[in-house]
Amino acid sequence: MEDKLLLEIGYELIHLVDKPNGELLEGISNLRKQNPHIPQIKITDDISLEPCEISINKEKHKLNKNDNLVSQILNLIVQYVEEHPAVRA
């Protein structure tokens, strides 16, 4: 199955996907259980992004370091899927 979403993360966000404390991986898993239309997501790092920036299918988003980073990313994923029905699972 081809991943319909590519989530690229800046280097300051890598700790969110590192095991064993990969908060983002757990958050995505829970999100997909609650919202079955969220497709599989491939996550990579991208040094061309700002340290605290993400890209969802090449759409860049700067995150606020003072807010919960995982929540911001999960909300952006949901927003992206709602705005781009073609990527739905």
C-alpha positions as protocol buffer text, in pm:
chain_id: "A"
residue {
  index: 1
  type: MET
  ca { x: 0 y: 0 z: 0 }
}
residue {
  index: 2
  type: GLU
  ca { x: 129 y: 342 z: -93 }
}
residue {
  index: 3
  type: ASP
  ca { x: 142 y: 605 z: 179 }
}
residue {
  index: 4
  type: LYS
  ca { x: -86 y: 893 z: 93 }
}
residue {
  index: 5
  type: LEU
  ca { x: 65 y: 1130 z: 348 }
}
residue {
  index: 6
  type: LEU
  ca { x: 429 y: 1225 z: 382 }
}
residue {
  index: 7
  type: LEU
  ca { x: 513 y: 1400 z: 707 }
}
residue {
  index: 8
  type: GLU
  ca { x: 856 y: 1558 z: 705 }
}
residue {
  index: 9
  type: ILE
  ca { x: 992 y: 1705 z: 1027 }
}
residue {
  index: 10
  type: GLY
  ca { x: 1265 y: 1950 z: 1120 }
}
residue {
  index: 11
  type: TYR
  ca { x: 1557 y: 1828 z: 1330 }
}
residue {
  index: 12
  type: GLU
  ca { x: 1426 y: 1965 z: 1660 }
}
residue {
  index: 13
  type: LEU
  ca { x: 1121 y: 1738 z: 1624 }
}
residue {
  index: 14
  type: ILE
  ca { x: 1305 y: 1409 z: 1573 }
}
residue {
  index: 15
  type: HIS
  ca { x: 1277 y: 1324 z: 1943 }
}
residue {
  index: 16
  type: LEU
  ca { x: 899 y: 1304 z: 1898 }
}
residue {
  index: 17
  type: VAL
  ca { x: 936 y: 992 z: 1682 }
}
residue {
  index: 18
  type: ASP
  ca { x: 1236 y: 829 z: 1850 }
}
residue {
  index: 19
  type: LYS
  ca { x: 1156 y: 512 z: 2039 }
}
residue {
  index: 20
  type: PRO
  ca { x: 1082 y: 434 z: 2320 }
}
residue {
  index: 21
  type: ASN
  ca { x: 927 y: 775 z: 2393 }
}
residue {
  index: 22
  type: GLY
  ca { x: 789 y: 841 z: 2045 }
}
residue {
  index: 23
  type: GLU
  ca { x: 494 y: 1055 z: 2149 }
}
residue {
  index: 24
  type: LEU
  ca { x: 408 y: 1141 z: 1791 }
}
residue {
  index: 25
  type: LEU
  ca { x: 391 y: 778 z: 1680 }
}
residue {
  index: 26
  type: GLU
  ca { x: 150 y: 697 z: 1963 }
}
residue {
  index: 27
  type: GLY
  ca { x: -53 y: 1008 z: 1882 }
}
residue {
  index: 28
  type: ILE
  ca { x: -81 y: 915 z: 1515 }
}
residue {
  index: 29
  type: SER
  ca { x: -182 y: 560 z: 1605 }
}
residue {
  index: 30
  type: ASN
  ca { x: -457 y: 689 z: 1835 }
}
residue {
  index: 31
  type: LEU
  ca { x: -566 y: 944 z: 1576 }
}
residue {
  index: 32
  type: ARG
  ca { x: -603 y: 676 z: 1309 }
}
residue {
  index: 33
  type: LYS
  ca { x: -806 y: 456 z: 1547 }
}
residue {
  index: 34
  type: GLN
  ca { x: -1044 y: 746 z: 1618 }
}
residue {
  index: 35
  type: ASN
  ca { x: -1055 y: 869 z: 1256 }
}
residue {
  index: 36
  type: PRO
  ca { x: -1044 y: 576 z: 1011 }
}
residue {
  index: 37
  type: HIS
  ca { x: -1025 y: 817 z: 715 }
}
residue {
  index: 38
  type: ILE
  ca { x: -670 y: 918 z: 820 }
}
residue {
  index: 39
  type: PRO
  ca { x: -437 y: 725 z: 585 }
}
residue {
  index: 40
  type: GLN
  ca { x: -101 y: 569 z: 661 }
}
residue {
  index: 41
  type: ILE
  ca { x: 166 y: 830 z: 717 }
}
residue {
  index: 42
  type: LYS
  ca { x: 531 y: 807 z: 622 }
}
residue {
  index: 43
  type: ILE
  ca { x: 753 y: 1015 z: 852 }
}
residue {
  index: 44
  type: THR
  ca { x: 1099 y: 1138 z: 757 }
}
residue {
  index: 45
  type: ASP
  ca { x: 1334 y: 1411 z: 870 }
}
residue {
  index: 46
  type: ASP
  ca { x: 1421 y: 1692 z: 632 }
}
residue {
  index: 47
  type: ILE
  ca { x: 1721 y: 1916 z: 693 }
}
residue {
  index: 48
  type: SER
  ca { x: 1586 y: 2176 z: 450 }
}
residue {
  index: 49
  type: LEU
  ca { x: 1304 y: 2252 z: 695 }
}
residue {
  index: 50
  type: GLU
  ca { x: 1340 y: 2497 z: 981 }
}
residue {
  index: 51
  type: PRO
  ca { x: 1423 y: 2316 z: 1310 }
}
residue {
  index: 52
  type: CYS
  ca { x: 1064 y: 2338 z: 1438 }
}
residue {
  index: 53
  type: GLU
  ca { x: 881 y: 2310 z: 1107 }
}
residue {
  index: 54
  type: ILE
  ca { x: 689 y: 2027 z: 943 }
}
residue {
  index: 55
  type: SER
  ca { x: 576 y: 1954 z: 592 }
}
residue {
  index: 56
  type: ILE
  ca { x: 267 y: 1751 z: 505 }
}
residue {
  index: 57
  type: ASN
  ca { x: 285 y: 1644 z: 141 }
}
residue {
  index: 58
  type: LYS
  ca { x: 519 y: 1942 z: 83 }
}
residue {
  index: 59
  type: GLU
  ca { x: 286 y: 2192 z: 256 }
}
residue {
  index: 60
  type: LYS
  ca { x: 503 y: 2363 z: 519 }
}
residue {
  index: 61
  type: HIS
  ca { x: 386 y: 2459 z: 867 }
}
residue {
  index: 62
  type: LYS
  ca { x: 584 y: 2631 z: 1142 }
}
residue {
  index: 63
  type: LEU
  ca { x: 508 y: 2505 z: 1490 }
}
residue {
  index: 64
  type: ASN
  ca { x: 488 y: 2715 z: 1805 }
}
residue {
  index: 65
  type: LYS
  ca { x: 757 y: 2586 z: 2043 }
}
residue {
  index: 66
  type: ASN
  ca { x: 554 y: 2711 z: 2341 }
}
residue {
  index: 67
  type: ASP
  ca { x: 254 y: 2490 z: 2262 }
}
residue {
  index: 68
  type: ASN
  ca { x: 223 y: 2112 z: 2264 }
}
residue {
  index: 69
  type: LEU
  ca { x: 411 y: 2003 z: 1951 }
}
residue {
  index: 70
  type: VAL
  ca { x: 240 y: 1666 z: 1913 }
}
residue {
  index: 71
  type: SER
  ca { x: -107 y: 1822 z: 1938 }
}
residue {
  index: 72
  type: GLN
  ca { x: -15 y: 2083 z: 1679 }
}
residue {
  index: 73
  type: ILE
  ca { x: 108 y: 1816 z: 1436 }
}
residue {
  index: 74
  type: LEU
  ca { x: -197 y: 1594 z: 1488 }
}
residue {
  index: 75
  type: ASN
  ca { x: -431 y: 1889 z: 1434 }
}
residue {
  index: 76
  type: LEU
  ca { x: -248 y: 1982 z: 1114 }
}
residue {
  index: 77
  type: ILE
  ca { x: -278 y: 1624 z: 988 }
}
residue {
  index: 78
  type: VAL
  ca { x: -654 y: 1623 z: 1050 }
}
residue {
  index: 79
  type: GLN
  ca { x: -689 y: 1964 z: 886 }
}
residue {
  index: 80
  type: TYR
  ca { x: -488 y: 1850 z: 582 }
}
residue {
  index: 81
  type: VAL
  ca { x: -698 y: 1535 z: 536 }
}
residue {
  index: 82
  type: GLU
  ca { x: -1021 y: 1736 z: 566 }
}
residue {
  index: 83
  type: GLU
  ca { x: -898 y: 1984 z: 304 }
}
residue {
  index: 84
  type: HIS
  ca { x: -766 y: 1713 z: 67 }
}
residue {
  index: 85
  type: PRO
  ca { x: -1030 y: 1434 z: 43 }
}
residue {
  index: 86
  type: ALA
  ca { x: -822 y: 1247 z: -218 }
}
residue {
  index: 87
  type: VAL
  ca { x: -577 y: 1138 z: 52 }
}
residue {
  index: 88
  type: ARG
  ca { x: -839 y: 978 z: 275 }
}
residue {
  index: 89
  type: ALA
  ca { x: -800 y: 612 z: 356 }
}
